[in-house]
């Protein structure tokens, strides 16, 4: 059982439909620019964290 009721499923389906149908051109330019900034920030955080001890520890656990 997924734990989703009909309301949750309907909301999830509406959100998925919106995501599939929305084109970049449909979004305001400031939203697109800010999203690009957030993606770059996330990538930079990942690169920065890649050499940290905790990251290496997590990788060793996941490789088991």
Order of alpha helices (4+ residues) and beta strands (2+ residues): alpha-alpha-alpha
